[in-house]
Amino acid sequence: MLKQKPGRELEAPLQTKVNELYTGLRAYQKAIVAFSGGVDSTFLAEAAQHALGDNALAVTAISDSYPIREMRAAQDIAKHIGIRLETVHTEELELEGYASNPTNRCYFCKTELFDKLRPIAEKYDMGTIVYGAIPDDVGDHRPGMDAAKRMGIQAPLIDVNLTKAEIREISKAWQLPTWDKPAFACLSSRFPYGMRITRELLRQVDAAEQFLYDLGIRQFRVRHHGELARIELDAQEISRLLAKTVRRDISAHFKTLGYTHVTLDLQGYRSGSLNEGVTKIIAGA
């Protein structure tokens, strides 16, 4: 028996999309959800749990590019949803196509992820793997979506045209803790394309971002440019760094991590800022 959704009722157009999502998920009968604990995968996991009950399984990949705090958050969120959760270790850094950090790096990451999910799907006789790609992703530089398509991974949120804004609205109505969670991408996205990614550099960036997180800053990126750390913050949070003591503490801590220079990007946070040159090339192709 399906559980009833908590929270306020949805407006008719959104409820129609949700019903279509349920219908699509039930057609799979059983499904594994690639679950990071972010806004989209949490929403999809909640919908899958509602539609499929115990025939839905969330799987979170543990890797060097996934901060421990995100792993712990994913575990808490899975408990909140009530969906079964398993973890799998991925080893994308062992792939030259990933570690060398080409513009299609995410293709190798997603290939490694879905390769590791296949045995779990076979173990539980779950022929379908779904992930939280959304319509907003289409047209952006998303080589990971190419890998998913090639490997037959389903994107039910795209199928019913649920946008990021709609997912946040529904998540709020469903009382999901991620409804206003800031966007997150793997730590490898902090490095300019062509700069080799290593475990040591990932740990350096992770430690820098953890320091900002502990300061209470919510939306940020630490872009790694060798000895220079470029901090991106939301416009409303840039004012936090106006205090001399905060700037001093950040600079001092980052230097203990190995950065010689610490800068604040005046353009502020923007998702995929290191894709900007790549997407221009694609648009002009």
C-alpha positions in Angstrom: 0.0 0.0 0.0 1.4 3.4 -1.0 2.0 5.9 1.7 0.2 9.3 1.6 2.3 12.3 0.8 2.6 14.8 3.7 2.4 18.5 3.4 0.1 20.8 1.4 -1.6 19.9 -1.8 -0.1 20.7 -5.2 -1.7 22.8 -7.9 -3.3 20.8 -10.6 -0.5 21.2 -13.3 2.2 20.0 -10.9 0.0 17.2 -9.5 -0.5 16.0 -13.1 3.2 15.8 -13.7 3.7 14.0 -10.4 1.0 11.5 -11.3 2.7 10.9 -14.7 6.0 10.4 -12.9 4.4 7.8 -10.6 2.9 6.0 -13.6 6.3 5.9 -15.4 8.1 4.6 -12.3 5.4 1.9 -11.7 5.9 0.7 -15.2 9.5 -0.3 -14.3 8.1 -2.5 -11.4 11.5 -2.3 -9.7 14.1 0.4 -9.9 17.5 1.5 -8.5 17.9 5.2 -8.0 21.4 6.7 -8.4 21.2 8.8 -5.2 23.5 11.6 -4.3 21.3 13.3 -1.7 20.9 16.4 -3.9 17.7 18.1 -4.7 16.9 16.1 -7.8 17.9 12.6 -6.7 16.2 13.1 -3.4 13.0 14.1 -5.1 13.3 11.1 -7.5 14.0 8.7 -4.6 11.0 10.0 -2.7 8.8 9.5 -5.8 10.2 6.0 -6.4 9.6 5.0 -2.8 6.1 6.2 -3.0 5.4 4.5 -6.3 7.3 1.3 -5.8 7.7 0.8 -2.1 10.2 -1.9 -1.2 10.9 -2.4 -5.0 12.8 0.9 -5.0 16.4 0.9 -3.8 18.7 4.0 -3.5 22.4 3.6 -4.1 25.0 6.2 -3.2 28.5 6.1 -4.8 31.4 6.8 -2.4 34.5 8.3 -4.1 37.3 10.8 -3.5 35.3 13.5 -5.3 32.3 13.1 -2.9 32.7 14.9 0.4 32.0 13.0 3.6 29.5 15.6 4.7 27.4 14.8 1.6 27.6 11.1 2.2 26.3 11.5 5.8 23.6 13.9 4.6 22.5 11.3 2.0 22.2 8.6 4.7 20.1 10.9 6.8 17.9 11.9 3.9 17.3 8.2 2.9 16.2 7.5 6.5 13.8 10.5 6.3 12.3 9.2 3.0 12.2 5.6 4.2 13.9 4.2 1.1 16.4 1.4 1.4 20.0 2.6 0.8 23.2 0.8 -0.2 26.6 2.3 -1.0 29.1 1.4 -3.7 32.7 2.5 -4.2 33.6 4.0 -7.5 37.1 4.4 -8.7 37.0 7.1 -11.4 40.4 8.4 -10.6 41.8 5.1 -11.8 40.5 6.0 -15.3 42.9 8.1 -17.4 40.0 9.6 -19.2 38.8 11.0 -15.9 42.0 11.9 -14.1 43.4 13.8 -17.1 40.3 16.0 -16.8 39.2 16.4 -20.4 36.1 18.4 -21.3 34.1 15.1 -21.3 35.4 14.0 -17.9 31.8 13.5 -16.6 31.3 10.9 -19.3 33.9 8.6 -17.6 32.5 9.4 -14.2 29.0 8.4 -15.1 30.2 5.3 -17.0 32.1 4.2 -13.9 29.0 4.8 -11.7 26.6 2.9 -13.8 29.1 0.1 -14.3 29.1 -0.3 -10.5 25.4 -0.1 -10.3 24.8 -2.9 -12.8 25.9 -5.8 -10.4 23.6 -4.4 -7.7 20.7 -4.3 -10.2 21.4 -7.9 -11.1 21.7 -8.9 -7.4 18.2 -7.6 -6.7 16.7 -8.4 -10.1 16.1 -4.8 -10.8 16.5 -4.2 -14.5 16.0 -0.5 -14.4 18.4 2.2 -13.1 17.1 5.8 -12.9 18.9 9.0 -12.2 18.0 12.6 -11.5 18.7 14.3 -14.8 16.2 17.2 -15.4 15.1 19.2 -18.5 17.3 22.1 -17.3 20.4 20.0 -18.0 19.5 19.4 -21.6 21.5 21.7 -23.9 24.2 22.4 -21.3 27.6 20.7 -21.4 26.6 17.4 -19.9 28.7 14.5 -21.2 27.5 12.4 -18.3 24.0 12.4 -20.0 25.6 10.9 -23.1 27.0 8.0 -21.0 23.6 7.5 -19.4 21.9 7.4 -22.7 24.4 4.9 -24.1 24.0 2.6 -21.2 20.2 2.7 -21.1 19.9 4.6 -17.8 16.4 6.2 -17.5 15.8 9.8 -16.7 12.1 9.9 -15.6 12.2 13.6 -14.5 13.0 14.5 -18.1 10.3 12.2 -19.4 7.7 14.2 -17.5 9.4 17.6 -18.0 9.8 18.5 -14.3 12.1 21.5 -14.0 14.4 22.4 -11.2 12.0 25.2 -10.0 9.1 22.7 -10.0 11.1 20.0 -8.2 11.9 22.5 -5.5 8.3 23.6 -5.1 7.0 20.1 -4.9 9.8 19.1 -2.5 8.8 21.9 -0.2 5.2 20.7 -0.3 6.4 17.2 0.4 8.5 18.5 3.3 11.7 17.2 1.9 14.7 18.7 3.7 16.4 19.3 0.3 13.8 21.6 -1.1 16.1 24.6 -0.7 19.5 22.8 -0.6 22.1 24.6 -2.6 23.3 23.1 -5.9 26.2 20.7 -5.5 28.6 19.1 -8.1 31.4 16.7 -7.5 34.7 18.2 -6.3 36.4 17.5 -9.7 34.3 20.3 -11.1 36.5 22.8 -9.2 39.5 22.2 -11.6 40.0 23.8 -15.0 39.8 21.3 -17.8 43.2 19.9 -18.5 44.5 20.1 -15.0 45.2 16.6 -13.7 43.0 15.5 -10.8 44.5 13.7 -7.9 43.3 12.5 -4.5 45.6 15.0 -2.8 44.1 17.9 -4.8 40.6 16.7 -4.1 41.3 16.6 -0.4 42.8 20.1 -0.6 39.7 21.5 -2.2 37.4 19.5 0.1 39.1 20.9 3.2 38.9 24.5 1.8 35.2 24.1 1.1 34.5 22.4 4.5 36.0 25.5 6.1 33.5 27.8 4.3 30.7 25.3 5.2 31.7 25.5 8.9 31.4 29.3 8.7 27.8 28.8 7.8 28.1 29.8 4.1 25.6 27.8 2.1 26.3 28.3 -1.6 29.9 28.4 -2.6 32.6 26.9 -4.8 36.4 26.9 -4.3 37.8 26.9 -7.8 41.4 25.5 -7.9 43.9 27.2 -10.0 47.2 25.8 -8.8 48.5 27.9 -5.9 45.4 30.2 -6.3 42.0 29.5 -4.8 39.1 31.4 -6.4 36.1 31.6 -4.1 32.6 31.9 -5.6 29.8 33.0 -3.3 26.1 33.9 -3.8 25.7 37.7 -4.0 23.9 37.8 -0.7 26.8 36.0 1.0 29.6 38.0 -0.5 28.9 40.6 2.2 29.9 38.0 4.8 33.5 38.5 3.6 33.4 42.2 4.2 34.4 41.6 7.8 38.2 41.8 8.0 38.4 39.0 10.6 36.5 36.6 8.3 38.7 37.4 5.3 41.8 37.0 7.5 40.7 33.6 8.9 39.8 32.2 5.4 43.1 33.4 4.0 45.1 32.0 6.9 43.4 28.6 6.8 43.6 28.3 3.0 47.3 29.0 3.2 47.8 26.1 5.6 46.2 23.9 2.9 48.8 24.9 0.4 47.3 27.9 -1.4 49.5 30.9 -1.8 46.8 33.3 -3.0 43.1 33.4 -2.1 40.7 35.5 -4.2 37.0 36.4 -4.3 35.3 36.2 -7.7 33.3 39.4 -8.0 30.9 37.7 -10.5 29.8 35.5 -7.6 28.7 31.9 -7.7 27.5 30.4 -10.9 27.0 26.8 -11.6 29.5 25.3 -14.0 31.6 28.5 -14.3 34.5 26.4 -15.7 32.2 25.2 -18.5 31.7 28.7 -19.8 34.3 28.5 -22.5 33.3 25.0 -23.4 29.6 25.8 -23.9 30.5 28.8 -26.1 32.5 26.5 -28.3 29.6 24.0 -28.5 27.1 26.8 -29.3 29.3 28.0 -32.1 29.9 24.6 -33.6 
